[in-house]
Amino acid sequence: MSELTLTVMRLGFLAVLWLFVIVAVQVIRSDLFGTRVTQRGSRRDAGRQQQPARQQATPPQQRAQQGGGRQRRNAPTKLVVSEGTLTGTTVALQGQTITLGRAHDSTIVLDDDYASSRHARIYPDRDGQWIVEDLGSTNGTYLDRSRLTTPTPIPLGAPIRIGKTVIELRK
């Protein structure tokens, strides 16, 4: 084997080795500093300030009528976190999709090691029922005590468990 070929092989091996080291450092860095943490209180206050004043002054009955009149009599009106680090957090159900996960742009940001960044979503169907869907999470989403494999309607008061966090639909 010629001296030139041996030198090129050594330099190629050295380049691959440095590439491996750089990728390993980037992975460690993303694990340590990966997601941007936002203050929970300031995030909620910012969301309230961004809503138009007209929408805040509208009574819940009028909002249900504006949504197309699909509101059922025993339909849930809020999503409540009953266990976990966000216990007591309430999200009003206004016909929009609610995303759950560790990602900072989720509707409910879960500070839970067992939650994926895009863990699950809750959305209304055409009949006014609310559906929970697992978005391919690693540790799963549980409705009552059964693991979800397909989008499933949520009964009123049934616990939805994501890691250590439990969420319920309430009136």
Accessible surface in RSA format (square Angstrom, percent):
REM  Atomic radii and reference values for relative SASA: ProtOr
REM  Chains: A
REM  Algorithm: Lee & Richards
REM  Probe-radius: 1.40
REM  Slices: 20
REM RES _ NUM      All-atoms   Total-Side   Main-Chain    Non-polar    All polar
REM                ABS   REL    ABS   REL    ABS   REL    ABS   REL    ABS   REL
RES MET A   1   177.33  91.8  87.75  58.1  89.57 213.3  99.30  84.4  78.03 103.4
RES SER A   2    65.19  55.1  49.07  65.5  16.12  37.1  53.51 113.9  11.68  16.4
RES GLU A   3   128.17  73.6 119.90  90.7   8.27  19.7  62.14 120.2  66.03  53.9
RES LEU A   4   134.71  75.0 129.00  92.3   5.71  14.4 132.45  93.0   2.27   6.1
RES THR A   5    63.12  44.9  59.16  60.0   3.96   9.4  39.36  52.9  23.76  35.9
RES LEU A   6    63.69  35.5  63.69  45.6   0.00   0.0  63.69  44.7   0.00   0.0
RES THR A   7    55.92  39.8  55.89  56.7   0.03   0.1  45.02  60.5  10.90  16.5
RES VAL A   8    89.73  59.0  87.19  78.9   2.54   6.1  87.77  76.3   1.96   5.3
RES MET A   9   108.11  56.0  96.82  64.1  11.29  26.9  92.74  78.9  15.37  20.4
RES ARG A  10   146.37  61.5 138.23  70.5   8.14  19.4  55.28  75.6  91.09  55.2
RES LEU A  11   109.75  61.1 105.18  75.2   4.57  11.5 105.49  74.1   4.26  11.5
RES GLY A  12    35.21  43.4   0.00   N/A  35.21  43.4  34.19  93.8   1.02   2.3
RES PHE A  13   142.63  71.4 135.90  84.2   6.73  17.5 140.28  85.0   2.35   6.7
RES LEU A  14    85.74  47.8  85.73  61.3   0.02   0.0  85.74  60.2   0.00   0.0
RES ALA A  15    61.80  56.8  49.00  75.6  12.81  29.1  56.88  80.1   4.92  13.0
RES VAL A  16    98.99  65.1  97.63  88.4   1.35   3.3  98.40  85.5   0.59   1.6
RES LEU A  17    83.19  46.3  80.53  57.6   2.66   6.7  83.03  58.3   0.16   0.4
RES TRP A  18   147.80  59.3 147.57  71.4   0.23   0.5 132.03  70.4  15.77  25.6
RES LEU A  19   111.42  62.1 109.58  78.4   1.84   4.6 110.71  77.8   0.70   1.9
RES PHE A  20   138.47  69.3 133.05  82.4   5.42  14.1 137.90  83.6   0.57   1.6
RES VAL A  21    60.12  39.6  58.69  53.1   1.43   3.5  60.06  52.2   0.06   0.2
RES ILE A  22    90.35  51.4  88.37  65.8   1.99   4.8  90.14  64.9   0.21   0.6
RES VAL A  23    73.86  48.6  73.86  66.9   0.00   0.0  73.86  64.2   0.00   0.0
RES ALA A  24    36.62  33.7  29.65  45.8   6.98  15.9  36.07  50.8   0.55   1.5
RES VAL A  25    86.90  57.2  86.41  78.2   0.49   1.2  86.58  75.2   0.32   0.9
RES GLN A  26   109.84  61.4 105.13  76.8   4.71  11.2  33.49  71.3  76.35  57.9
RES VAL A  27    83.56  55.0  81.87  74.1   1.68   4.1  83.50  72.5   0.06   0.2
RES ILE A  28   104.41  59.4 103.62  77.2   0.79   1.9 104.41  75.2   0.00   0.0
RES ARG A  29   155.65  65.4 153.05  78.0   2.60   6.2  37.44  51.2 118.21  71.6
RES SER A  30    60.47  51.1  51.04  68.1   9.42  21.7  40.56  86.4  19.91  27.9
RES ASP A  31   115.71  81.1  83.28  82.9  32.44  76.7  26.08  61.4  89.64  89.4
RES LEU A  32   126.56  70.5  97.07  69.4  29.49  74.1  99.04  69.6  27.51  74.0
RES PHE A  33   152.20  76.1 124.91  77.4  27.29  71.0 132.41  80.3  19.78  56.6
RES GLY A  34    48.59  59.9   0.00   N/A  48.59  59.9  16.37  44.9  32.23  72.2
RES THR A  35    90.47  64.3  70.74  71.7  19.73  47.0  48.70  65.4  41.76  63.1
RES ARG A  36   163.15  68.5 145.92  74.4  17.23  41.0  72.87  99.6  90.27  54.7
RES VAL A  37   133.75  88.0 103.55  93.7  30.20  72.8 107.23  93.2  26.52  71.9
RES THR A  38    50.27  35.8  33.62  34.1  16.65  39.7  32.41  43.5  17.86  27.0
RES GLN A  39   135.40  75.7 129.74  94.8   5.66  13.5  43.04  91.6  92.36  70.1
RES ARG A  40    87.24  36.6  82.12  41.9   5.13  12.2  39.04  53.4  48.20  29.2
RES GLY A  41    40.78  50.3   0.00   N/A  40.78  50.3  32.85  90.2   7.93  17.8
RES SER A  42    64.89  54.8  53.93  72.0  10.95  25.2  46.93  99.9  17.96  25.2
RES ARG A  43    83.51  35.1  72.37  36.9  11.13  26.5  36.86  50.4  46.65  28.3
RES ARG A  44   103.43  43.4  95.09  48.5   8.34  19.8  45.77  62.5  57.66  34.9
RES ASP A  45    69.71  48.8  68.44  68.1   1.27   3.0  18.86  44.4  50.85  50.7
RES ALA A  46    43.97  40.4  41.26  63.7   2.71   6.2  43.47  61.2   0.50   1.3
RES GLY A  47    35.35  43.6   0.00   N/A  35.35  43.6  30.45  83.6   4.90  11.0
RES ARG A  48   143.38  60.2 141.80  72.3   1.57   3.7  52.78  72.1  90.60  54.9
RES GLN A  49   149.23  83.5 116.73  85.3  32.50  77.4  47.17 100.4 102.06  77.4
RES GLN A  50   149.06  83.4 117.36  85.8  31.70  75.5  45.22  96.3 103.84  78.8
RES GLN A  51    78.11  43.7  67.16  49.1  10.95  26.1  15.53  33.0  62.58  47.5
RES PRO A  52    76.76  55.9  65.35  59.6  11.40  41.4  76.76  63.4   0.00   0.0
RES ALA A  53    81.33  74.8  68.29 105.4  13.04  29.7  70.12  98.7  11.21  29.7
RES ARG A  54   175.38  73.6 162.40  82.8  12.98  30.9  83.43 114.0  91.94  55.7
RES GLN A  55    69.34  38.8  67.48  49.3   1.86   4.4  14.64  31.2  54.70  41.5
RES GLN A  56    99.13  55.4  69.88  51.1  29.26  69.7  31.25  66.5  67.89  51.5
RES ALA A  57    84.41  77.6  52.79  81.5  31.62  71.9  64.22  90.4  20.19  53.5
RES THR A  58    14.29  10.2   8.97   9.1   5.32  12.7   5.78   7.8   8.52  12.9
RES PRO A  59    57.65  42.0  51.12  46.6   6.53  23.7  57.65  47.6   0.00   0.0
RES PRO A  60    89.16  65.0  83.04  75.7   6.13  22.3  84.26  69.6   4.90  30.5
RES GLN A  61   126.10  70.5 119.91  87.6   6.19  14.7  62.02 132.0  64.08  48.6
RES GLN A  62    90.97  50.9  90.68  66.3   0.29   0.7  21.93  46.7  69.04  52.4
RES ARG A  63    71.91  30.2  62.90  32.1   9.01  21.4  23.28  31.8  48.63  29.5
RES ALA A  64    29.38  27.0  17.69  27.3  11.69  26.6  26.78  37.7   2.60   6.9
RES GLN A  65   132.90  74.3 115.81  84.6  17.09  40.7  41.09  87.5  91.81  69.6
RES GLN A  66   121.56  68.0  84.81  62.0  36.75  87.5  49.20 104.7  72.36  54.9
RES GLY A  67    62.96  77.6   0.00   N/A  62.96  77.6  37.28 102.3  25.68  57.5
RES GLY A  68    61.56  75.9   0.00   N/A  61.56  75.9  37.08 101.8  24.48  54.8
RES GLY A  69    55.91  69.0   0.00   N/A  55.91  69.0  27.28  74.9  28.63  64.1
RES ARG A  70   158.07  66.4 148.91  75.9   9.15  21.8  47.08  64.3 110.99  67.3
RES GLN A  71    96.24  53.8  66.06  48.3  30.18  71.9  27.88  59.4  68.35  51.8
RES ARG A  72   108.00  45.3  97.01  49.5  11.00  26.2  51.38  70.2  56.62  34.3
RES ARG A  73   226.55  95.1 192.43  98.1  34.12  81.2  77.69 106.2 148.86  90.2
RES ASN A  74    94.07  64.9  88.31  85.3   5.76  13.9  24.03  57.8  70.04  67.7
RES ALA A  75     7.63   7.0   4.01   6.2   3.62   8.2   4.01   5.6   3.62   9.6
RES PRO A  76    13.46   9.8   9.63   8.8   3.82  13.9   9.63   8.0   3.82  23.8
RES THR A  77    66.71  47.4  60.25  61.1   6.46  15.4  53.38  71.7  13.33  20.1
RES LYS A  78    75.38  36.8  75.38  46.3   0.00   0.0  20.42  18.4  54.96  58.5
RES LEU A  79     0.18   0.1   0.00   0.0   0.18   0.4   0.00   0.0   0.18   0.5
RES VAL A  80    12.28   8.1  12.28  11.1   0.00   0.0  12.28  10.7   0.00   0.0
RES VAL A  81     0.64   0.4   0.07   0.1   0.56   1.4   0.07   0.1   0.56   1.5
RES SER A  82    32.11  27.1  14.29  19.1  17.82  41.0  17.31  36.9  14.80  20.7
RES GLU A  83    84.19  48.3  81.45  61.6   2.74   6.5  28.65  55.4  55.54  45.3
RES GLY A  84    31.33  38.6   0.00   N/A  31.33  38.6  13.50  37.1  17.82  39.9
RES THR A  85    94.93  67.5  60.12  60.9  34.81  83.0  65.58  88.1  29.35  44.4
RES LEU A  86    11.59   6.5   7.75   5.5   3.83   9.6  11.31   7.9   0.28   0.7
RES THR A  87    87.09  61.9  60.85  61.7  26.24  62.5  54.87  73.7  32.21  48.7
RES GLY A  88    53.91  66.5   0.00   N/A  53.91  66.5  33.17  91.0  20.74  46.5
RES THR A  89    20.61  14.7  13.72  13.9   6.89  16.4  16.60  22.3   4.01   6.1
RES THR A  90    72.90  51.9  45.40  46.0  27.51  65.6  31.08  41.7  41.83  63.2
RES VAL A  91    25.43  16.7  22.21  20.1   3.22   7.8  25.43  22.1   0.00   0.0
RES ALA A  92    50.37  46.3  40.44  62.4   9.94  22.6  41.26  58.1   9.11  24.1
RES LEU A  93    21.27  11.8   1.06   0.8  20.21  50.8   1.06   0.7  20.21  54.4
RES GLN A  94    84.36  47.2  47.77  34.9  36.59  87.1  29.16  62.1  55.20  41.9
RES GLY A  95    49.13  60.6   0.00   N/A  49.13  60.6  24.28  66.6  24.85  55.6
RES GLN A  96    73.83  41.3  66.40  48.5   7.43  17.7  57.15 121.6  16.68  12.7
RES THR A  97    60.37  42.9  43.34  43.9  17.03  40.6  22.32  30.0  38.05  57.5
RES ILE A  98     0.00   0.0   0.00   0.0   0.00   0.0   0.00   0.0   0.00   0.0
RES THR A  99    45.23  32.2  45.23  45.9   0.00   0.0  41.20  55.3   4.03   6.1
RES LEU A 100     0.98   0.5   0.00   0.0   0.98   2.5   0.00   0.0   0.98   2.6
RES GLY A 101     0.00   0.0   0.00   N/A   0.00   0.0   0.00   0.0   0.00   0.0
RES ARG A 102   101.56  42.6  93.54  47.7   8.01  19.1  15.70  21.5  85.86  52.0
RES ALA A 103    12.85  11.8   8.68  13.4   4.17   9.5  12.85  18.1   0.00   0.0
RES HIS A 104    80.54  44.0  78.69  54.7   1.85   4.7  51.31  52.9  29.23  34.0
RES ASP A 105    87.35  61.2  60.55  60.3  26.80  63.4  32.40  76.3  54.95  54.8
RES SER A 106     1.43   1.2   0.97   1.3   0.45   1.0   0.44   0.9   0.99   1.4
RES THR A 107    59.06  42.0  33.86  34.3  25.20  60.1  28.82  38.7  30.24  45.7
RES ILE A 108     5.03   2.9   2.23   1.7   2.81   6.8   5.03   3.6   0.00   0.0
RES VAL A 109    35.88  23.6  31.47  28.5   4.41  10.6  31.47  27.3   4.41  12.0
RES LEU A 110     2.83   1.6   0.55   0.4   2.28   5.7   1.24   0.9   1.59   4.3
RES ASP A 111    96.64  67.7  81.44  81.1  15.20  35.9  12.18  28.7  84.46  84.2
RES ASP A 112    12.83   9.0   4.79   4.8   8.04  19.0   9.30  21.9   3.54   3.5
RES ASP A 113   127.65  89.4 107.09 106.6  20.56  48.6  25.00  58.8 102.65 102.4
RES TYR A 114   109.20  51.0 108.33  61.6   0.87   2.3  61.43  46.2  47.77  58.9
RES ALA A 115     4.07   3.7   0.00   0.0   4.07   9.3   1.05   1.5   3.03   8.0
RES SER A 116    28.60  24.2  20.09  26.8   8.50  19.6  23.10  49.2   5.50   7.7
RES SER A 117    60.31  51.0  55.54  74.1   4.77  11.0  27.28  58.1  33.03  46.3
RES ARG A 118   125.15  52.5 117.93  60.1   7.22  17.2  57.43  78.5  67.73  41.0
RES HIS A 119     0.03   0.0   0.03   0.0   0.00   0.0   0.03   0.0   0.00   0.0
RES ALA A 120     0.09   0.1   0.00   0.0   0.09   0.2   0.00   0.0   0.09   0.2
RES ARG A 121    78.40  32.9  78.40  40.0   0.00   0.0  11.61  15.9  66.79  40.5
RES ILE A 122     0.00   0.0   0.00   0.0   0.00   0.0   0.00   0.0   0.00   0.0
RES TYR A 123    44.47  20.8  44.47  25.3   0.00   0.0  29.43  22.1  15.03  18.5
RES PRO A 124    41.24  30.1  26.99  24.6  14.25  51.8  26.99  22.3  14.25  88.6
RES ASP A 125    49.62  34.8  32.90  32.7  16.73  39.5  26.92  63.3  22.71  22.6
RES ARG A 126   211.45  88.8 199.99 101.9  11.46  27.3  80.94 110.6 130.51  79.1
RES ASP A 127    97.84  68.5  88.33  87.9   9.51  22.5  21.46  50.5  76.38  76.2
RES GLY A 128    14.33  17.7   0.00   N/A  14.33  17.7  10.83  29.7   3.50   7.8
RES GLN A 129    63.28  35.4  62.58  45.7   0.71   1.7   6.15  13.1  57.14  43.3
RES TRP A 130    16.82   6.7  14.27   6.9   2.55   6.0   6.63   3.5  10.19  16.5
RES ILE A 131    15.47   8.8  15.47  11.5   0.00   0.0  15.47  11.1   0.00   0.0
RES VAL A 132     0.00   0.0   0.00   0.0   0.00   0.0   0.00   0.0   0.00   0.0
RES GLU A 133    37.80  21.7  37.80  28.6   0.00   0.0   3.02   5.8  34.78  28.4
RES ASP A 134    32.14  22.5  16.31  16.2  15.83  37.4   5.35  12.6  26.79  26.7
RES LEU A 135    69.74  38.8  42.15  30.2  27.59  69.4  48.85  34.3  20.90  56.2
RES GLY A 136    72.30  89.2   0.00   N/A  72.30  89.2  38.31 105.1  33.98  76.1
RES SER A 137    12.38  10.5   0.00   0.0  12.38  28.5   1.68   3.6  10.70  15.0
RES THR A 138   115.81  82.4  92.08  93.3  23.73  56.6  67.85  91.1  47.96  72.5
RES ASN A 139    64.21  44.3  53.43  51.6  10.78  26.0  14.97  36.0  49.24  47.6
RES GLY A 140     1.36   1.7   0.00   N/A   1.36   1.7   0.49   1.3   0.87   2.0
RES THR A 141     0.05   0.0   0.00   0.0   0.05   0.1   0.00   0.0   0.05   0.1
RES TYR A 142    71.67  33.5  71.67  40.8   0.00   0.0  45.00  33.8  26.67  32.9
RES LEU A 143    13.11   7.3  12.21   8.7   0.91   2.3  12.21   8.6   0.91   2.4
RES ASP A 144    79.15  55.4  68.07  67.8  11.08  26.2  24.81  58.4  54.34  54.2
RES ARG A 145   230.68  96.9 203.13 103.5  27.55  65.6  79.12 108.1 151.56  91.9
RES SER A 146    71.04  60.0  65.30  87.1   5.74  13.2  49.72 105.9  21.32  29.9
RES ARG A 147   119.07  50.0  98.06  50.0  21.01  50.0  34.99  47.8  84.08  51.0
RES LEU A 148    14.92   8.3   6.91   4.9   8.02  20.1   8.36   5.9   6.56  17.7
RES THR A 149   127.38  90.6  87.62  88.8  39.77  94.8  73.00  98.0  54.39  82.2
RES THR A 150    87.31  62.1  82.82  84.0   4.49  10.7  64.22  86.3  23.10  34.9
RES PRO A 151    67.89  49.5  50.24  45.8  17.65  64.2  50.24  41.5  17.65 109.7
RES THR A 152    37.92  27.0  37.36  37.9   0.55   1.3  31.16  41.9   6.75  10.2
RES PRO A 153    57.93  42.2  54.15  49.4   3.78  13.7  54.15  44.7   3.78  23.5
RES ILE A 154    10.75   6.1   0.00   0.0  10.75  25.9   0.40   0.3  10.34  28.1
RES PRO A 155    74.60  54.4  62.98  57.4  11.62  42.3  74.13  61.2   0.47   2.9
RES LEU A 156    80.98  45.1  50.53  36.2  30.45  76.6  50.53  35.5  30.45  81.9
RES GLY A 157    35.74  44.1   0.00   N/A  35.74  44.1  20.87  57.3  14.87  33.3
RES ALA A 158     8.73   8.0   3.68   5.7   5.05  11.5   8.34  11.7   0.39   1.0
RES PRO A 159    48.43  35.3  48.34  44.1   0.10   0.4  48.34  39.9   0.10   0.6
RES ILE A 160     0.00   0.0   0.00   0.0   0.00   0.0   0.00   0.0   0.00   0.0
RES ARG A 161    95.37  40.0  95.37  48.6   0.00   0.0  30.55  41.8  64.82  39.3
RES ILE A 162     0.00   0.0   0.00   0.0   0.00   0.0   0.00   0.0   0.00   0.0
RES GLY A 163    23.21  28.6   0.00   N/A  23.21  28.6  10.61  29.1  12.60  28.2
RES LYS A 164   135.52  66.1 129.06  79.2   6.46  15.4  77.43  69.7  58.09  61.9
RES THR A 165     4.57   3.2   4.57   4.6   0.00   0.0   0.16   0.2   4.41   6.7
RES VAL A 166     3.96   2.6   3.96   3.6   0.00   0.0   3.96   3.4   0.00   0.0
RES ILE A 167     0.00   0.0   0.00   0.0   0.00   0.0   0.00   0.0   0.00   0.0
RES GLU A 168    32.14  18.5  32.14  24.3   0.00   0.0   0.03   0.1  32.12  26.2
RES LEU A 169     0.23   0.1   0.18   0.1   0.05   0.1   0.18   0.1   0.05   0.1
RES ARG A 170    91.19  38.3  89.75  45.7   1.44   3.4  29.28  40.0  61.90  37.5
RES LYS A 171   122.16  59.6  94.76  58.1  27.39  65.2  67.72  60.9  54.44  58.0
END  Absolute sums over single chains surface
CHAIN  1 A    11968.9       9796.9       2171.9       6813.5       5155.4
END  Absolute sums over all chains
TOTAL         11968.9       9796.9       2171.9       6813.5       5155.4
